Amino acid sequence: MAKKNTANSQTEWDYAASPESTSHIRLEKKYQLFINNEWVEPSSKKYFPTINPATEDVLAEIAWATDADVDKAVKAARKAYTEVWSKMSGAERGKYIYRIARMMQERAREFAVIESLDSGKPIRESRDVDVPLACNHFFYYAGWADKLEYAMPHKKPEALGVAGQIIPWNFPLLMAAWKIAPALAAGNTVVLKPAETTSLTALKLAEIIKDSGLPPGVVNIVTGYGDTGAAIVNHPDVDKIAFTGSTNVGKIIQRAVAGTHKKTTLELGGKSANIIFDDAPIDQAVEGIINGIFFNQGHVCCAGSRLFVQENVADLVIKKLKARMESLYVGDPLDKNTDIGAINSKEQLDTINKYIKIGKAEGAEIYQSDCSIPSKGFFCKPTLFTGVSQSHVITQEEIFGPVLTIQTFRTIDEVIQKANNTPYGLAAGVWTDKGSRIFNLTTKLRAGVIWANTYNKFDPVSPFGGYKESGFGREGGVHGLSAYLK
Amino acid sequence: MEILKTYKIYIGGAFPRTESGRYYPIVDASGSTIANVCLSSRKDVRNAVVAARKVFGGWSEKTAFNRGQILYRMAEMLEGRKLQFLEELTKQGSSKEAAALEVQESIDCLVYYAGWADKFQQIASSVNPVSSSHFNFSALEPMGVIGIVAAQETSLIGLVKFIAPAICGGNTAVVAASEAFPLCAVTFAEVVHSSDVPGGVVNILTGKVSELAPAMAAHMDVNALVTESLGELDKPLALACVDNLKRNLAYQHAVPQGLQYITALQEVKTTWHPIEQIGGASSSY
């Protein structure tokens, strides 16, 4: 955790390591599939390791579910739907969801530590963002279970049936909560597949689900790779597919369900604009840029990866940004000082490095903070590119890592055009002191979430989701319910 | 000697013939030709999408009140041309009673959505009480250019029931008329044209559904596709929609009135607006 001083950094801070204890967590050596409230062996008898991306140590062995296991899970979910869950009153359903929320709160720290171990994200983020938001998501939707008729005016709310849910590795527990909570509140049963690199917190959530007494089969968790996900998507008795992940896989799923009765919601990739006007509070904006692109190592679908700075403040903003980058700590995710943890997998690190190489080859000017990174594990220095244009690959494609591209603009019209010039439309940030300008931009930016003078804020009451190729449907808030109702 | 009407298509506020120069005849029950209509091409679809995209900004930024007035104006114009629609419907094989019902339903549909134009936002948006110092709200925004394939078994209502909710919410539309019963679609274009609807907001093509619908579904600048059970075509259309993740609304049977037809063509946008926090004044001041 030593931090070198450099010509660019204005301060030299060095903190003693402050690692979060792992003594209180309980991890099995081997995890089975969670079907019908029971831990069952995969029919293949195959397991795969899940590793700590910061050390490359194996944390546990995870069951690899086959088509037959997925079929078993879907059957359990269907039975639970038909015989129990669809007959239960909304108020009773809500009580189960409340209980899950409370039990998660009780075990919050354990979840945070395991999340950081398994995903590589800094403990500060898993402890203060992921886990509390996940608990709150259950808490929020629990209260909707007996109020569904208020959610959709003039429609009789009806559950869809069995929901197949496939979630990514960037916010493992939080995405599980985003998927499971509204599905249960609306009266559906669930078969959920976590990402193969981050199954642990979903399996810990399964422990809570079992402890909570939720009727068997209402939530089933099957672990595995893409083939397990495909088995869920292609299962004829699944009524709904909810997917968060890449646009490419989203399109594969959408093609697979074409012509079937399955409803889908897709929360996909992005290349979101973060726009800094000259009247913005600059220091605050610099913090926002940092948070926009380096939060969770940039593994955020709505990351503010395309920065647009008004020309007359560009030099100042970039200077301050570089100085701030120098003060970021990259290292042990469990250290409470750490700002940027480990890249989730070797595969993702390779992807990021590929894009950095492309950026250099395209002639963009690279700047990386002069920090030291651990010799073991998967790490990437915070990186920015200047001298880029709209046509550069690194400004068009989602990198999903701590890599920022910076462009400048002169007029509002210009920046709106540039910001909207992407097939994506997930989020955008606007930094200005002028409220009327915020509203002007928020109506013209074609994106599902607009943050003004902030970035990467999430809340269970706040609907989240994209325009265009960033997917469809919303998660969170009252709008998130309609994804799970007829 | 009766002056016969030339049925043309409607693109960008003008009535051209199809660029392809092709036509197909519409015959009545006795087998005699009642009209030659344009057999529009994929190129016509592309031209119509360009026209629709061009005016999307202007139409979506009109006030909701104004859009409501224009939809109501469409109802007025349709009412004024009632006899012409009745005649066309009966020519195409409807009974007098059925024709009268269909025209009335179409007028009512326009009046219904005229009323929604400045109200649906209030019903379907939300203010979200987030746990931070932000005014957070979710409002609806039109999706953009909508491809519409009219319900095929009717000439008028199958068209109006999809156009009205789309443009009510600020979208622009490219519409393929009923292949077998296209006459009312062209006459309806004249209603649109005389109702203060800016050219390009509604574009209407006649021709083969099997040619026009796939062109709309595959077009990268169309944001959503609205259809009603086209049988074997449904699956290929759904597949073609995937390339730009076009929203694919394939209704089994759509009724002429309903809030859900508007909201299905809207995106939900959530804005986090900062609230200044200075000083310690509480609401008990």
HADDOCK unambig.tbl for C-alpha pairs under 7 A between the chains (distance, minus, plus):
assign (segid A and resid 251 and name CA) (segid B and resid 242 and name CA) 6.01 0.50 0.50
assign (segid A and resid 254 and name CA) (segid B and resid 242 and name CA) 6.47 0.50 0.50
assign (segid A and resid 255 and name CA) (segid B and resid 239 and name CA) 5.58 0.50 0.50
assign (segid A and resid 255 and name CA) (segid B and resid 242 and name CA) 6.57 0.50 0.50
assign (segid A and resid 258 and name CA) (segid B and resid 235 and name CA) 5.87 0.50 0.50
assign (segid A and resid 258 and name CA) (segid B and resid 238 and name CA) 5.42 0.50 0.50
assign (segid A and resid 258 and name CA) (segid B and resid 239 and name CA) 5.90 0.50 0.50
assign (segid A and resid 259 and name CA) (segid B and resid 234 and name CA) 6.72 0.50 0.50
assign (segid A and resid 259 and name CA) (segid B and resid 235 and name CA) 4.55 0.50 0.50
assign (segid A and resid 259 and name CA) (segid B and resid 238 and name CA) 6.75 0.50 0.50
assign (segid A and resid 447 and name CA) (segid B and resid 269 and name CA) 6.87 0.50 0.50
assign (segid A and resid 448 and name CA) (segid B and resid 268 and name CA) 6.31 0.50 0.50
assign (segid A and resid 448 and name CA) (segid B and resid 269 and name CA) 4.43 0.50 0.50
assign (segid A and resid 448 and name CA) (segid B and resid 270 and name CA) 6.05 0.50 0.50
assign (segid A and resid 449 and name CA) (segid B and resid 269 and name CA) 5.68 0.50 0.50
assign (segid A and resid 449 and name CA) (segid B and resid 270 and name CA) 4.72 0.50 0.50
assign (segid A and resid 449 and name CA) (segid B and resid 271 and name CA) 5.86 0.50 0.50
assign (segid A and resid 450 and name CA) (segid B and resid 270 and name CA) 6.17 0.50 0.50
assign (segid A and resid 450 and name CA) (segid B and resid 271 and name CA) 4.69 0.50 0.50
assign (segid A and resid 450 and name CA) (segid B and resid 272 and name CA) 6.19 0.50 0.50
assign (segid A and resid 451 and name CA) (segid B and resid 271 and name CA) 5.98 0.50 0.50
assign (segid A and resid 451 and name CA) (segid B and resid 272 and name CA) 4.86 0.50 0.50
assign (segid A and resid 451 and name CA) (segid B and resid 273 and name CA) 6.85 0.50 0.50
assign (segid A and resid 452 and name CA) (segid B and resid 272 and name CA) 5.76 0.50 0.50
assign (segid A and resid 452 and name CA) (segid B and resid 273 and name CA) 5.30 0.50 0.50
assign (segid A and resid 452 and name CA) (segid B and resid 274 and name CA) 6.34 0.50 0.50
assign (segid A and resid 453 and name CA) (segid B and resid 274 and name CA) 6.52 0.50 0.50
assign (segid A and resid 459 and name CA) (segid B and resid 130 and name CA) 6.02 0.50 0.50
assign (segid A and resid 461 and name CA) (segid B and resid 128 and name CA) 5.65 0.50 0.50
assign (segid A and resid 461 and name CA) (segid B and resid 129 and name CA) 6.61 0.50 0.50
assign (segid A and resid 461 and name CA) (segid B and resid 130 and name CA) 6.22 0.50 0.50
assign (segid A and resid 462 and name CA) (segid B and resid 128 and name CA) 5.87 0.50 0.50
assign (segid A and resid 462 and name CA) (segid B and resid 130 and name CA) 6.88 0.50 0.50
assign (segid A and resid 463 and name CA) (segid B and resid 270 and name CA) 6.40 0.50 0.50
assign (segid A and resid 467 and name CA) (segid B and resid 267 and name CA) 6.85 0.50 0.50
assign (segid A and resid 468 and name CA) (segid B and resid 245 and name CA) 6.47 0.50 0.50
assign (segid A and resid 469 and name CA) (segid B and resid 244 and name CA) 5.95 0.50 0.50
assign (segid A and resid 469 and name CA) (segid B and resid 245 and name CA) 5.46 0.50 0.50
assign (segid A and resid 471 and name CA) (segid B and resid 245 and name CA) 6.86 0.50 0.50
